[in-house]
Amino acid sequence: MAADVTAAATEAEFDAFTARLGIDVPADLKGGVLRGYQGLRAMAELLRDTDAGPGDPPGHERPGGKRGAPGG
């Protein structure tokens, strides 16, 4: 049930921003474009993960929002 609500909310968000930008997504392509959009949102959520530790590679956020520096 929650997945259906999330999918419906994501589709509504997608419809709203494509309409706001004046983008007409053909009905026969909408399913694929929407799945790609959902995948990008999922990847962006993973990138926001700030649980990286001091030994993680540079560029990963550490607790407190500080990014790792090269070599340390």
C-alpha positions as CSV (number, residue, x, y, z in Angstrom):
1,M,0.0,0.0,0.0
2,A,2.8,2.5,0.9
3,A,4.6,1.7,-2.3
4,D,1.4,2.5,-4.3
5,V,1.1,5.9,-2.4
6,T,4.7,6.7,-3.1
7,A,4.4,5.8,-6.8
8,A,1.3,7.9,-7.1
9,A,2.9,10.8,-5.3
10,T,6.0,10.5,-7.5
11,E,3.9,10.4,-10.7
12,A,1.9,13.5,-9.5
13,E,5.2,15.3,-8.8
14,F,6.5,14.3,-12.2
15,D,3.3,15.5,-13.9
16,A,3.5,18.8,-12.1
17,F,7.1,19.6,-12.9
18,T,6.8,18.6,-16.6
19,A,3.6,20.7,-16.9
20,R,5.3,23.7,-15.1
21,L,8.3,23.4,-17.5
22,G,6.0,23.0,-20.6
23,I,7.4,19.5,-21.4
24,D,4.9,17.3,-23.2
25,V,5.8,13.6,-22.5
26,P,4.0,11.4,-25.1
27,A,1.7,8.9,-23.4
28,D,3.5,5.9,-25.0
29,L,6.8,7.0,-23.5
30,K,5.6,8.3,-20.1
31,G,6.0,4.9,-18.3
32,G,9.7,4.6,-19.2
33,V,10.5,8.2,-18.5
34,L,8.7,8.0,-15.2
35,R,10.7,4.9,-14.2
36,G,13.9,6.7,-15.1
37,Y,12.8,9.7,-13.0
38,Q,12.0,7.4,-10.1
39,G,15.5,5.7,-10.4
40,L,17.2,9.1,-10.4
41,R,15.3,10.1,-7.3
42,A,16.4,6.9,-5.6
43,M,20.0,7.5,-6.5
44,A,19.9,11.1,-5.3
45,E,18.5,9.8,-2.0
46,L,21.5,7.5,-1.6
47,L,23.9,10.3,-2.4
48,R,22.4,12.3,0.4
49,D,23.5,9.6,2.9
50,T,25.8,11.3,5.4
51,D,26.8,8.3,7.4
52,A,30.2,8.0,5.9
53,G,33.1,7.6,8.3
54,P,36.6,9.1,8.6
55,G,38.1,6.2,6.5
56,D,35.8,6.6,3.6
57,P,37.0,8.0,0.3
58,P,37.3,11.7,-0.3
59,G,34.0,13.4,-1.3
60,H,31.8,11.4,1.0
61,E,30.1,13.5,3.7
62,R,31.1,12.7,7.2
63,P,28.8,13.2,10.2
64,G,28.4,16.9,10.8
65,G,28.4,17.6,7.0
66,K,32.2,17.9,6.5
67,R,33.6,16.3,3.4
68,G,36.6,14.1,3.4
69,A,39.8,15.7,2.1
70,P,42.3,14.0,-0.3
71,G,44.8,12.0,1.6
72,G,42.9,12.0,4.9
